[in-house]
Structure formats: structure tokens, C-alpha cells
Amino acid sequence: MSFDQKPQSSADLDIISSLVHGGIDRKKAEESLFTRYAYFIEQAMHKYSFLEEDAFDIYSDTILSAIPKIIDQSFQGRSSLKTWLFQIFHNKCVDFIRKKTTNKNSVNKTIDIPGVLIQMPDAAKTIIQEMTEKTDRELIKQKLNELGENCKKILWQWAEGYSDKEIAAALEYKTADVVKTSRLRCLEKLRQLYKSVKE
Amino acid sequence: MNLLPHIDDYFMGQLPDEMKNEFESKISQDPVFAEEVAFYLSAKNILLTDAIKERKERFAGIYQQYKGTQKTAKSSGIIRKLWPYVAAAAILGALLIGLNTWLKPVPVKQMADQYVKEHFQTLSVTMGGKEDSLQTGRRLYNEGKLNDALAQFESIMNRDTSSGEAKKLAGIVALHLGQYNKALKYFEELENYPGLRVNPGKFYQAITLMERGQSGDKELAKQLLIKVEEENLEGKKQAREWLKKF
């Protein structure tokens, strides 16, 4: 631990450690994290007069955005986990109020594709952005429902950022390589279903 | 050609640097390849949206459980905080109930009922000449033929005005029949009947008044019981006990 790191409570350390190390405890750690600070919901309901449903959505978004940051260690522990989470939560509450007043409520939007394009050179990035905008998202959604349950489970976990090793442990596949093969096969099936309509 | 494994390797950070550069250049040069990359990313994004939706649903379930435990914790917390007061209130309540039970006068009718049940349920049968008629009345009474028994005892009284026992028994039957005025009359006559070694007239009047329960009856019964005790009359022991509860 470096000098600018804030000591974390043992419960928080357990959650952070389980998230960082992944494996079968990750899901449990996500749930523990959610429950541990779920009282933020009630606080927001009182402080901002939010509906419970809205406060829950904002808190869920907080946890969902915090989990990848804890996993990739963007959260470096300079403040306590609670302080850090509350800051994210508070910012989201303020965003929500602002968007509500400007009638542009999109607090629940998911991570944008450009987020994963950061690593790309600008030229390639622009092309991909334009092409993804042209992609028929509704058709992909529709074709996704034609996949089997096992395919959907494996693809969901992959989309959420689980490694093949973690997916193998969670869904009881023999190895990470088996997961990768299965995952790419499912993705290819989805692509073919999509292309069969588009072409 | 299936390009997905290659695309996947790029985004999973598994391509060496030179292949990465080649990959990025190909996007600009090959629209089909770029389209495949766009599909890969779009599919992942849609799956993520689905996954987030599923995870939110999971969180919603956890939140419901959390709320349930919070509710229980809150109420048990409140109980814990209030426990000394709750305990004190319970003790005080118990004391009040106890005191109330202890001090609350037992309804006089209830006391009279109990006495009648214990002492007048059946009448002992005695032998003898005059007693033969009384015996008939007692038998009728014991058989539950109360009106017949009353008629029998009244008949004896009319025939033999000196029969204190007939008056007593007639009064008891009248009491049992709820004919309180008649019972009072008979017991009053009994009280004034001379020559009886044991005269329960006053005591039985008190019982009748306790049973009747009209306005002023309780006070009259109390006065009679006081006299029974003071004059050392039949029923003195019972009168003393009742007076404590009046």
C-alpha cells in the first residue's frame, strides 16, 4: 500500500480483492458491493426527493460503472471505497437532476461503443463509429433471441467483461480455450443469422 | 472467411503490436473488414445492454431482500432501543393487572352463584313423620322438579305454619327459580321464626339480594352480612369472607 492510499475496511478489501481476482467469487462480490452501500438509495430519496425507482437505477448504474474500474484497478484506493462510490453516485444524481430538468433523461444509457475504440487511431475510429451507427441494432437483438440459452449466457458474460477463464469457472466449462471456441462460434452464428437477413 | 477470431484477438489485447497496426490499417482500406469489426462491437454493445438489464434485475431482487432485512433490522433496532421502556411498561402493566385483579371486588352475584351451586345443588333427604312431606319436596327438588318441589314445601308451610324447615326449603327453591321476592319473603319469615337452633334466614336473605342485584341490593346484602357476622349467626364464616371482597 502506498502512502496516498486510504486504508479500506476489511469488508471493502474482501470485495475489492474478489472483484480483482475474478473467478467464481466475482458475482458474489458484485452482489456484496451492491448490498453494502444500498442505503445510498434511501439517502437519495430523502436528499433529492427521488422516486425509489430512480434512486435504485442511479445506484445500480453507480455499481455497474464502479465494478470495471475496481477490476482494472482504476480505483487506486486514494479514498475509501465508500467515499469513492458516493462521489460517483452523487455525480450521477446531479446528472439525473440536470437531465430531468432539461428533459433529456438518459441516465441509464449503457457504455458507448466509442469507449472501446480509444485504443484505435482516429481514422479507423471514425470509420467504425460510422459503421456501427449504420448497423441494424434491432435486427441483432432479434437474432440474439434465436440463439440457444448457453450461447446467450456465454456472450452476456463476455460482453460484461468477464475473461474466458472466469466464464469457464462460472459456467462450468473445462477450460478457457473451450470457452473462447464456444464464444466465437456463438458470435459467428449470430453474425450469420444477421447477414442472412441483410444480404 | 471467418474474421471474428482475429477481431476478437485485437479487442482482447492478444495481437502483437505489428499485427495491431495491420489490423487498424485494414479498417481504413477494407470496408468489408470494417463492417465485420462494426458488427462485432455492435453485438457486444447490445449484449452488454442485455447483460446490464439482467444484472439490474438481479440487483432489484437483491434490493428487495435488502429492504426486507432493513425493515426487520429497523424494527428490531427500535425494539432494542425501546426495550427498557417496553420492559418497564410490561412490568407496570402486569402489576396493574395484578393489583386490579387483587383489589377488584368479585361481583357479588358471582359469589352468591358459587355458594348456591355448592350448597343448594341437592337437598339432603331426612327421615321422619313430618319429614316425609319434606322428603318428597327434597326428592322433587333433587330431581329438578323445582316448581313441584316449591308447591310441596308451600303446601307444608300452609299446613304447618311452624315448619321453619319448610320455609327455608321453599325459600331455597324460590331462589333457585329466580323468584327472588318470594325467596326474600320466606327467608325473612324464617329469620323471625322462633325456636330454631340454627337460623340462616338473615344469611339467605343476603344471598338472595346478592343474586337479585337490583339497585341497593348490594348494600342491603352487605348490611345483612355484617349483622350475620356481628350476631354470630348461621353463615358467619362465609359472611366474613364475602365482606372482605365487597
Interface residues (C-beta under 8 A of the other chain):
Chain A: E30 E31 F34 T35 A38 Y39 I41 F56 D57 S60 I63 L64 T110 I111 D112 I113 V116 L117 M120 P121 A123 A124 I127 I128 M131 T132 K134 T135 R137 I140 K141 L144 L155 W156 Q157 W158 A159 E160 K180 L184 L187 E188 L190 R191 Y194
Chain B: N2 L4 P5 D8 F11 E24 S25 I27 S28 A34 E35 E36 V37 A38 F39 Y40 L41 S42 A43 K44 N45 I46 L47 L48 T49 D50 A51 I52 E54 R55 K56 R58 F59 A60 I62 Y63 Y66 Q70
